[in-house]
Structure formats: structure tokens, C-alpha cells
Amino acid sequence: MGMNVTQKILQAHLAGGELIAGREIAIKIDQTLTQDATGTMAYLQFEAMGLDRVRNELAVSYVDHNTIQVGFENADDHRYLQTVAARYGVVYSRPGNGICHQVHLERFGVPGKTLLGSDSHTPTGGGLGMIAIGAGGIDVAVAMGGGAFHLTSPKVVRIHLTGRLRPWVTAKDVILRVLQIFSTKGNVGCILEYTGPGVKTLSVPERATITNMGAECGVTTSVFPSDEVTRAFLEAQGRGESWVALAADPDAKYEREETINLSALEPLAAAPHSPDNIVTVASLAGTRVEQVLIGSCTNSSFADLKTVVRILQGRTVHPDVSFGVAPGSRQVLKMLAEEGGVAALLGAGARILESACGFCIGNSQSPSTDAVSLRTNNRNFEGRSGTRSAKVYLVSPPVAALAALRGKIVDPLAEKAIPYPRVRMPKAFDTDDTMLIHPPADAASVRVVRGPNIGEPPRNTPLPEAIRGVATIKVGDKITTDHIMPAGSRLKYRSNVPAYSAYVFEGVDAGFARRAGELRDAGRHNLVIAGESYGQGSSREHAALCPMYLGVKAVVARSLERIHTANLINFGILPLVFADAADYDRISQGDELMLEGVRSALGSGVDRLVLRNASRGVDIPVVAAFTSRQRAILLAGGLLNYTRESK
């Protein structure tokens, strides 16, 4: 039987297990990336493992999230990241060089390689034909040390593309259609693989937009083949020698197949407050807009922004619209400037924002009260923009540009006054890499600089025999990692877990951290009760690390998402699933809960536990389906303890 692209790459990197869907495998990781919101803790954990040097092929540390320096915390983190990179053999991408996924696609991605990143949108690299996976920082730290990455052998889903995109219809509309088909839940353990004649009509940046937002489906990653389009992109980046051809065999098998006719697509939008709340742009036509923001790792390529420039050229943004543009990288910004694009944007009334994540993570450009904000990024969770009452819609750059001009959402297919600008990929990109700092060959004299906000990564204690405590909080469906650990201005505490922990569940239940801390200090345990798809969104491991610090010992949910489940295990928190989803209704916040014989059960391989609700006098069966490796990590109290014990 032939192999698909996913199987070919995984088989070439297999370090343990078999490629049988649903079973645990271990793969060798070629490249790693971190960003500053997650990177500081990842490197602190790397140091705690006692390793002397990075051992994988390539490790890159990007500063792209918290680049706004109000107070000393972010600046201190950046100094730490630069010096720790030099000490341990990591390439350092300076603030201003761009968003990690955009820069990595431009300067480092290689077809057929594996990439593990401490950011959930690492699957962007799948646009180049990589198996690129988002993970928690501690998993990336292990990979930097040469360790394998463990995951569930995936079910590979084929998305067969036919036809060609019409004017005003973009790659953003392709992935929004995918989200319409698959939604944001129920896709754990899957990889989306794109095939078909429509693939060759899409550029690498367009493919990267599609794989980037595949993360919103909750899949492990997404991947395109590596073809002549891929080779042309790499040659234009001066990296033609990195190209290899990679395609599925004609008789390759898939778990599921869907077909999307690109010619039949129309402009789409994700309406508030979820990336899978898909509607047509035409249905929104006439909606008044107060803010338009173009950028993020999803839609900030040179072609994206050149299209926007062509639409805005010689025109002026509507006076009621706050309009900002954030180029994805220094390369994009320089090339736009050299062609006069920046002047055209300024002439139209745009605010040129830093080449960084910025507004996407809610640390700047928050909209006004009750505003409608059109954005080209990948997530529109309630409150993520920094304004809880705002309504954020996710759209393509052309739709965003038209709305900026008109002050309202416009159906571009009905647009008569502005012709659609067709933009061709450049034959050569500006490849100035002076903002990349390579580590010295001899790092013995490098001093790692630590500011006062940077603390040691806290460790959990080994799993107790019994968990006895309280349902400290009960939450509903689709709780994201932003709900658990707010980003935005709070991210400056990412290196100081005791300080950051004061904000756990801040936007859901402001009293949670206080209650949890009091129970912990009294020697009791905290349990989190959740609905479906708990832990959507960011790979930020603080959503497990900070609850661990507050004494959370178990999360019991109707279902959990992949990265967050791994992070919970990595920090010694039991991720449990109701055997019967209806039992969610048999627990209320504040109920006394007990799990007896937990340690013995996990040690003996039992996959069912009984959760006793003492307040109601009922027993609730829960599923504890873990691999032997995951059980060992949980028993040790987390991956850091487990790694040290295994040395």
C-alpha cells in the first residue's frame, strides 16, 4: 500500500512505536522554534534539565509576542532570551525581525523536515511540506535536548482541492470553509493533508495561511505536498538547495476524505466568538465597522499586503475606522517600503504597526467598547482582543481593506468601483538576515542574564495516592487557554509563575485564584470541572503550569484538546474524561470530590477511576486512558521530574 505525505515524513523520523492510528509514537525533531511568550519558560526548563547544548539540527528563538516594553519585565525577558540562546546554541531572532511563523517559513523551513514549536500555530510550516507541530514549552525543551516528541499516531484526513480561486476569494476563505466542515472540536489526533489539482494553483504563503488556521480545528497539524511551487518559493528566498519533492503515492489511503472546489468558494468570515462560526461576507454586508487590523501569522505575507496596497492606492480610509497594518516580517516591510507600498498605506491613513503578534494576542490595539473589529488573524475568542464587549470578525485581507475604505462590511463580489488586484509572487525576496544572531562556537564565557522577574520553573510533587478536595470551578464548553490564563498585558508575568498565577481564570471567575490558593495552603486539592473541548487555542503551557502552582490536581471534562492535555500531563495534573458526558451535570462548583487509590491505579495500568462526589453521595466513572509513558510522567509529578529521574 502506498503512503501519504504525512506517513512518509513520520516514517522517516520514527523513533518509537508503529504508524497505527491511535497508538503512541515517538518522532525525531529536526527543528524547534520558541517565541518570547512561551520561550522564557522553555529555556528555564531546558536549563533545569542540566543539558549543556542544543542537540537538534536547528533551534530558533523568536521575539514577536510581547515586544511592547512598558515596565522592565519584557525587556528583561528579551535580554535573558538573547543570552541563553548564545549560551546553548540557539539562533536568536531579534525584536522587529518578525513573527516566528512568517520568518521561519521564509528563512528556515525545509520540506520533509519535522518542526516542533512552543506556539500553537507552528503548523504554518506545513505549507512548505513539513510536519510542523505546536506543543508546550517543556516538550520543545526536551526536543532541543535531542529527545523524541511523543504523540498519537494520527488519522490522516484528505482534503482534495479542485478548481481555482476567483477574484476576491482567497486562501483565508479556504480555511474558513475547512472550519465550517470540521468545526473547532472533535478532531484531536487528526492531520489534514491537502491534495488535488487545486494545490498547484496556491502559492506557498497561501498554503501557509491554510495550514496556520488548521490549528483552530484542533488537529495535530496540516500539510501540503512539496512541488514546483514550493521549489520556486525556496529559490526566491535564496534557499533552493533545501527543496525536495514530496507527494502522496497514487494508492495512498486516508481515514476520511473531503473535496473543496476552489472555484465555487465565496468570501467568508468567522463571526463572534469562535473561528468556526462561519458566515458569508455577503450576509454581513452593510455592517458598520469601527476597527480594521491586517496582519498576524495568518495573513501578513508580502503578497497579502501588496494586495491591500493595491486596493488602498490613491484612496483614503473611512474617517470612522481605526486602521492598522502589521507586516509579518522585516522582509515584508522592507520590500513594501522599497516598492512604495508603505507610503501608499500611510497616504491612505493606515497606522503601520510593528512586525509582531501585537493585536492578535490582545496586547495592543484593543477596540472601543461594543465595537465591530475586522481582523485577518486566526482567533476571535470573546475578550481576546482586550475588549470583552467587542465583536471580532475574521476575514481575508481584501475584505478587510474594502471595509476600511467604506466604514462597513462590503461584499467584494458585488464590488464595482475597485478592480481586484492580481499580485504575482516575486522572483526574488529581500534576504537580509542581519536581525538573526547566530550563537558563538565557543559559548563557555557567555553569561546568561536574568532580571528580577525571572524565576525558577516550579515543580509539582509526585502524584498522591488520593486526591481529596473541591470542585473549585465549573466551566462550560470551549474554554480556551486564554480563558484559563489571560494573555495581553498579563503576559509580562510569564517568567514569574507566582505572580502570573494570580490571574488564573481571571475573566471567567475572578475569585478562583484566591479560593484555589486557600485550599492549597490548607493542604487540600483543587479540581476543575469542564465541558467539551476544554483547552482550545494557544499552546501556552502556563494554562497548566499556573493551575498546578495553585494546587490543581485534576481536570475532569467532557473532552479535552490535544496540546492542553499534553501540558496537563507534563505538569502532573490528571486530565480525566467523563465516561458518560451526562455526569457533568452531577457536579456543582463547591462540591466535595474524592479520587481514591489514584497512584496505585495508574501504576497498575487501570484506565477507569471512580470520582466520588461526597456532597451528593454519588460515584462518577471517569476515563484515565494514558500510555505507560504518560502514567510514569504523572506519577513523577510532571515531565521535569520524570526527565531528571530518567537521566
Stockholm file with secondary structure:
# STOCKHOLM 1.0

chainA/1-647         MGMNVTQKILQAHLAGGELIAGREIAIKIDQTLTQDATGTMAYLQFEAMGLDRVRNELAVSYVDHNTIQVGFENADDHRYLQTVAARYGVVYSRPGNGICHQVHLERFGVPGKTLLGSDSHTPTGGGLGMIAIGAGGIDVAVAMGGGAFHLTSPKVVRIHLTGRLRPWVTAKDVILRVLQIFSTKGNVGCILEYTGPGVKTLSVPERATITNMGAECGVTTSVFPSDEVTRAFLEAQGRGESWVALAADPDAKYEREETINLSALEPLAAAPHSPDNIVTVASLAGTRVEQVLIGSCTNSSFADLKTVVRILQGRTVHPDVSFGVAPGSRQVLKMLAEEGGVAALLGAGARILESACGFCIGNSQSPSTDAVSLRTNNRNFEGRSGTRSAKVYLVSPPVAALAALRGKIVDPLAEKAIPYPRVRMPKAFDTDDTMLIHPPADAASVRVVRGPNIGEPPRNTPLPEAIRGVATIKVGDKITTDHIMPAGSRLKYRSNVPAYSAYVFEGVDAGFARRAGELRDAGRHNLVIAGESYGQGSSREHAALCPMYLGVKAVVARSLERIHTANLINFGILPLVFADAADYDRISQGDELMLEGVRSALGSGVDRLVLRNASRGVDIPVVAAFTSRQRAILLAGGLLNYTRESK
#=GR chainA/1-647 SS CCCCHHHHHHHHTEEESCCCTTSEEEECCCEEEEEHHHHHHHHHHHHHTTCCSCCSSEEEEECCSSCCCSSSHHHHHHHHHHHHHHHHTCEEECTTSBCHHHHHHHHTCCTTCEEEESSTTGGGGGGGTCEEEECCHHHHHHHHTTCCEEEECCEEEEEEEESCCCTTCCHHHHHHHHHHHHCSSSCTTEEEEEESTTGGGSCHHHHHHHHHHGGGGTCSEEECCBCHHHHHHHHHTTCGGGCCCBCCCTTCCCSEEEEEEGGGCCCEEECTBCTTCEEEHHHHTTCBCSEEEECTTTSCSHHHHHHHHHHHTTCCCCTTCEEEECCSBHHHHHHHHHTTHHHHHHHHTCEECCSSSGGGGTSSCCCCTTCEEEECSSCCBTTTTSCTTCEEEECCHHHHHHHHHHSBCCCGGGCCSSCCCCCCCCSSCCCCCTTEECCCSCCTTCCCCCCTTCCCCCCCCCCCSCEEEEEEEECCSCCBHHHHSCCGGGGGGTTCHHHHGGGTTTTTCTTHHHHHHHHHHTTCEEEEEECSSBTBSCCCTHHHHHHHHTTEEEEEESCBCHHHHHHHHHTTCEEEEESSGGGGGGCCTTCEEEETTHHHHHHHTCCEEEEEETTTTEEEEEECCCCHHHHHHHHHTSHHHHHHHHC
#=GC SS_cons         CCCCHHHHHHHHTEEESCCCTTSEEEECCCEEEEEHHHHHHHHHHHHHTTCCSCCSSEEEEECCSSCCCSSSHHHHHHHHHHHHHHHHTCEEECTTSBCHHHHHHHHTCCTTCEEEESSTTGGGGGGGTCEEEECCHHHHHHHHTTCCEEEECCEEEEEEEESCCCTTCCHHHHHHHHHHHHCSSSCTTEEEEEESTTGGGSCHHHHHHHHHHGGGGTCSEEECCBCHHHHHHHHHTTCGGGCCCBCCCTTCCCSEEEEEEGGGCCCEEECTBCTTCEEEHHHHTTCBCSEEEECTTTSCSHHHHHHHHHHHTTCCCCTTCEEEECCSBHHHHHHHHHTTHHHHHHHHTCEECCSSSGGGGTSSCCCCTTCEEEECSSCCBTTTTSCTTCEEEECCHHHHHHHHHHSBCCCGGGCCSSCCCCCCCCSSCCCCCTTEECCCSCCTTCCCCCCTTCCCCCCCCCCCSCEEEEEEEECCSCCBHHHHSCCGGGGGGTTCHHHHGGGTTTTTCTTHHHHHHHHHHTTCEEEEEECSSBTBSCCCTHHHHHHHHTTEEEEEESCBCHHHHHHHHHTTCEEEEESSGGGGGGCCTTCEEEETTHHHHHHHTCCEEEEEETTTTEEEEEECCCCHHHHHHHHHTSHHHHHHHHC
//
